[in-house]
Amino acid sequence: MKNTFSDDLFFQTRLQAKVAGELQGEALEDLNATIDQSPEAAEEARFSHRLAEVLRHEDKFKMSAMLATIIAEEGLPPSPKATGKGNLKKIFNWAAVFLVVSGLLVAIAYKMMTPSELGTNRALYGQYYTPLENVIVTPDNPTGLEGFDQGMAAYDNGDYAKAVELLSSYYQQSGDANAALFLGVSHLERGDAQSAAKALQNGIGNLPQPALDACQWYLALAYLKMGDEVLAKGLLNTIQRDGAYGKKAEELLVEIGRLEE
């Protein structure tokens, strides 16, 4: 059976949040249930965890350890007997190992961007990013949820550091997807796209429209700023074309396509 989870954007965004330790509440329970019930999902989760560990501890990995792992998993041709051609065969054996290692490194490097490409993506991000307007909490229309109201007051005042502190605390206690949405935008306002992505991932699947489109839009922008055009495009393609972000999503998809030409 073909593994469809590698192409499932909803599954992948939650899996990334789980690996990063940021997925919580019902979102985490739903993902764990999917992994428990599907061997394909479980395999995708194991792969993502291993890749995250490699990238997280990349500076600590030695080439010998990488070779040992690859040899154990892939195997090598039988060792040549000591003959006049033994050295030549050893060279071919190590060449095979080198090709396997090179393939692994290429797969990892595929997701990495050059400084110039990152600069271009960030410029495109700056062109399309505008902060999300608060249409939930106003002085005349408080929600009655003290932590959320205080966080949104800081958000409205442009004190995004305070907004991050308060909305993060409130989200930890409540799992409120609305708090995750504005927490993510607060992180973007502070220039922290990685933390923004982690927060916004928790909003996906738990927000009604049009808030869901807003969450997808800002998560796409966070990925764009980090240089992940694949996930950015995937999210932009899920935004309703007749919604508030539909036209901008189409325009940004075109711009990203031009960068790839």
C-alpha positions as CSV (number, residue, x, y, z in Angstrom):
1,M,0.0,0.0,0.0
2,K,1.3,3.4,-0.9
3,N,2.2,5.6,2.0
4,T,-0.1,8.6,1.7
5,F,0.9,10.2,5.0
6,S,4.1,11.7,3.4
7,D,1.8,13.8,1.2
8,D,-0.8,14.6,3.9
9,L,-0.1,18.2,4.8
10,F,-2.4,18.2,7.8
11,F,-0.6,15.0,9.2
12,Q,2.8,16.4,8.5
13,T,2.3,19.8,10.2
14,R,1.0,18.0,13.3
15,L,3.8,15.5,13.2
16,Q,6.4,18.3,13.1
17,A,4.8,19.9,16.1
18,K,4.8,16.6,17.9
19,V,8.5,16.0,17.2
20,A,9.2,19.5,18.4
21,G,7.3,18.9,21.6
22,E,4.8,21.6,20.8
23,L,1.6,19.6,20.0
24,Q,-0.8,19.4,22.9
25,G,-4.3,18.5,24.0
26,E,-6.8,16.9,21.6
27,A,-4.5,17.6,18.6
28,L,-1.8,15.4,20.2
29,E,-4.3,12.7,21.2
30,D,-5.8,12.6,17.6
31,L,-2.3,12.3,16.1
32,N,-1.2,9.6,18.5
33,A,-4.4,7.6,17.7
34,T,-3.7,7.9,14.0
35,I,-0.1,6.6,14.5
36,D,-1.4,3.8,16.7
37,Q,-4.0,2.7,14.2
38,S,-1.9,2.9,11.0
39,P,1.4,1.2,10.3
40,E,2.1,3.7,7.5
41,A,1.6,6.6,9.9
42,A,3.7,4.9,12.5
43,E,6.6,4.5,10.0
44,E,6.3,8.1,8.9
45,A,6.5,9.2,12.6
46,R,9.6,7.0,13.2
47,F,11.3,8.5,10.1
48,S,10.5,12.1,11.1
49,H,11.8,11.4,14.7
50,R,15.1,9.9,13.5
51,L,15.6,12.8,11.0
52,A,14.9,15.4,13.7
53,E,17.4,13.7,16.0
54,V,20.1,13.8,13.2
55,L,19.5,17.4,12.5
56,R,19.3,18.4,16.2
57,H,22.6,16.7,17.0
58,E,24.3,17.1,13.7
59,D,27.4,18.6,15.2
60,K,27.8,15.6,17.5
61,F,27.6,12.9,14.8
62,K,30.9,11.5,13.6
63,M,31.3,10.1,10.1
64,S,32.3,6.7,11.6
65,A,29.0,6.5,13.4
66,M,27.1,7.3,10.2
67,L,29.1,4.7,8.3
68,A,28.4,2.1,11.0
69,T,24.7,2.8,10.9
70,I,24.5,2.6,7.1
71,I,26.6,-0.6,7.0
72,A,24.3,-2.2,9.6
73,E,21.2,-1.2,7.7
74,E,22.3,-1.5,4.1
75,G,25.0,-4.1,4.2
76,L,28.2,-4.3,2.2
77,P,29.6,-6.6,-0.5
78,P,31.5,-9.6,1.0
79,S,35.0,-8.8,2.0
80,P,37.5,-9.7,-0.7
81,K,40.1,-12.4,-0.1
82,A,43.7,-11.3,0.1
83,T,44.7,-11.4,-3.5
84,G,46.6,-9.1,-5.8
85,K,43.4,-7.3,-6.6
86,G,42.3,-7.0,-3.0
87,N,43.2,-3.3,-2.7
88,L,41.2,-2.5,-5.8
89,K,38.2,-4.3,-4.5
90,K,38.4,-2.5,-1.2
91,I,38.4,0.8,-3.0
92,F,35.2,-0.3,-4.8
93,N,33.6,-1.3,-1.5
94,W,34.4,2.0,0.2
95,A,33.2,3.8,-3.0
96,A,29.8,2.0,-2.5
97,V,29.7,3.2,1.1
98,F,30.6,6.7,0.0
99,L,27.7,6.7,-2.4
100,V,25.3,5.6,0.2
101,V,26.5,8.3,2.6
102,S,26.4,10.9,-0.1
103,G,22.8,10.0,-0.9
104,L,21.9,10.5,2.8
105,L,23.6,13.8,3.0
106,V,21.9,15.0,-0.3
107,A,18.5,14.0,1.1
108,I,19.1,16.2,4.2
109,A,20.7,19.0,2.2
110,Y,17.7,19.1,-0.2
111,K,15.6,20.8,2.5
112,M,18.4,23.4,3.2
113,M,18.5,26.8,1.4
114,T,21.4,28.9,0.3
115,P,21.7,32.4,2.0
116,S,20.6,34.1,-1.2
117,E,17.5,31.9,-1.5
118,L,16.6,32.5,2.1
119,G,17.0,36.2,1.5
120,T,14.6,36.1,-1.5
121,N,12.0,34.2,0.5
122,R,12.3,36.6,3.4
123,A,11.8,39.5,1.0
124,L,8.7,37.9,-0.4
125,Y,7.5,37.2,3.2
126,G,8.0,40.9,4.0
127,Q,6.0,41.9,0.9
128,Y,3.0,39.9,2.0
129,Y,3.1,39.9,5.7
130,T,0.7,42.2,7.7
131,P,-0.3,41.6,11.3
132,L,-3.7,39.9,12.0
133,E,-6.4,42.3,13.1
134,N,-7.9,41.5,16.5
135,V,-11.6,40.9,15.8
136,I,-12.1,38.8,18.9
137,V,-11.4,40.9,22.0
138,T,-12.1,44.6,22.4
139,P,-12.5,46.7,25.5
140,D,-16.3,46.8,24.8
141,N,-16.5,43.1,24.1
142,P,-14.3,41.1,26.5
143,T,-14.5,37.3,26.5
144,G,-14.5,37.0,30.2
145,L,-11.3,34.8,30.0
146,E,-8.8,36.8,31.9
147,G,-5.6,35.3,30.5
148,F,-6.8,35.6,27.0
149,D,-8.2,39.1,27.4
150,Q,-4.9,40.3,28.9
151,G,-2.9,38.7,26.2
152,M,-5.0,40.3,23.5
153,A,-4.7,43.7,25.2
154,A,-0.9,43.4,25.0
155,Y,-1.3,42.3,21.4
156,D,-3.4,45.4,20.6
157,N,-0.9,47.6,22.3
158,G,2.0,46.3,20.2
159,D,3.7,44.7,23.2
160,Y,4.3,41.4,21.5
161,A,6.8,40.1,24.0
162,K,4.1,40.4,26.7
163,A,1.5,39.0,24.3
164,V,3.7,35.9,23.8
165,E,4.1,35.5,27.5
166,L,0.4,35.8,28.3
167,L,-1.1,34.0,25.3
168,S,1.4,31.1,25.7
169,S,0.5,30.7,29.4
170,Y,-3.2,30.8,28.6
171,Y,-2.8,28.3,25.7
172,Q,-0.9,25.9,28.0
173,Q,-3.8,26.0,30.4
174,S,-6.7,25.9,27.9
175,G,-5.6,24.6,24.6
176,D,-7.6,27.4,23.0
177,A,-6.8,27.4,19.2
178,N,-7.7,31.2,19.1
179,A,-4.8,31.8,21.5
180,A,-2.5,29.6,19.4
181,L,-3.4,31.7,16.3
182,F,-2.6,35.1,17.9
183,L,0.4,33.6,19.7
184,G,1.8,32.6,16.4
185,V,1.3,36.0,14.9
186,S,2.9,37.6,18.0
187,H,6.0,35.4,17.3
188,L,6.0,36.6,13.7
189,E,5.9,40.2,14.9
190,R,9.0,39.5,17.0
191,G,10.7,37.9,14.0
192,D,10.6,34.4,15.3
193,A,9.2,32.3,12.5
194,Q,10.1,29.0,14.0
195,S,8.2,29.6,17.2
196,A,5.4,31.0,15.2
197,A,5.1,27.8,13.1
198,K,5.0,25.7,16.3
199,A,2.2,27.8,17.7
200,L,0.2,28.0,14.5
201,Q,0.5,24.2,13.9
202,N,-1.6,23.8,17.1
203,G,-4.4,25.9,15.6
204,I,-4.7,23.9,12.4
205,G,-7.8,21.6,12.6
206,N,-9.2,23.3,15.7
207,L,-10.4,26.6,14.2
208,P,-13.6,27.3,12.2
209,Q,-13.6,29.5,9.1
210,P,-12.5,32.2,8.5
211,A,-10.0,31.8,11.4
212,L,-8.7,28.6,9.8
213,D,-7.8,30.4,6.6
214,A,-6.0,33.0,8.7
215,C,-4.0,30.3,10.6
216,Q,-3.1,28.6,7.3
217,W,-2.0,31.9,5.8
218,Y,0.3,32.9,8.6
219,L,1.7,29.4,9.0
220,A,2.5,29.4,5.2
221,L,4.3,32.8,5.7
222,A,6.2,31.3,8.6
223,Y,7.4,28.4,6.5
224,L,8.2,30.8,3.7
225,K,10.4,32.9,6.0
226,M,12.2,29.7,7.2
227,G,12.8,28.7,3.5
228,D,10.4,25.7,3.3
229,E,8.6,26.5,0.0
230,V,7.1,23.1,-0.2
231,L,5.1,23.3,3.0
232,A,4.3,27.0,2.3
233,K,2.8,26.1,-1.1
234,G,0.9,23.2,0.4
235,L,-0.8,25.4,2.9
236,L,-1.5,28.2,0.4
237,N,-3.3,25.7,-1.8
238,T,-5.6,24.7,1.1
239,I,-6.9,28.3,1.6
240,Q,-10.4,28.9,0.3
241,R,-10.2,30.9,-2.9
242,D,-13.4,32.9,-2.0
243,G,-12.2,33.7,1.5
244,A,-10.4,36.7,2.9
245,Y,-6.9,35.3,2.0
246,G,-7.8,33.5,-1.2
247,K,-6.6,36.2,-3.7
248,K,-3.4,36.8,-1.7
249,A,-2.7,33.1,-1.6
250,E,-3.0,32.8,-5.3
251,E,-0.7,35.8,-5.9
252,L,1.9,34.4,-3.5
253,L,1.8,31.0,-5.1
254,V,2.6,32.7,-8.4
255,E,5.5,34.6,-6.9
256,I,6.9,31.4,-5.3
257,G,6.6,29.7,-8.7
258,R,8.7,32.5,-10.3
259,L,11.4,32.0,-7.7
260,E,11.6,28.3,-8.6
261,E,12.0,28.9,-12.4
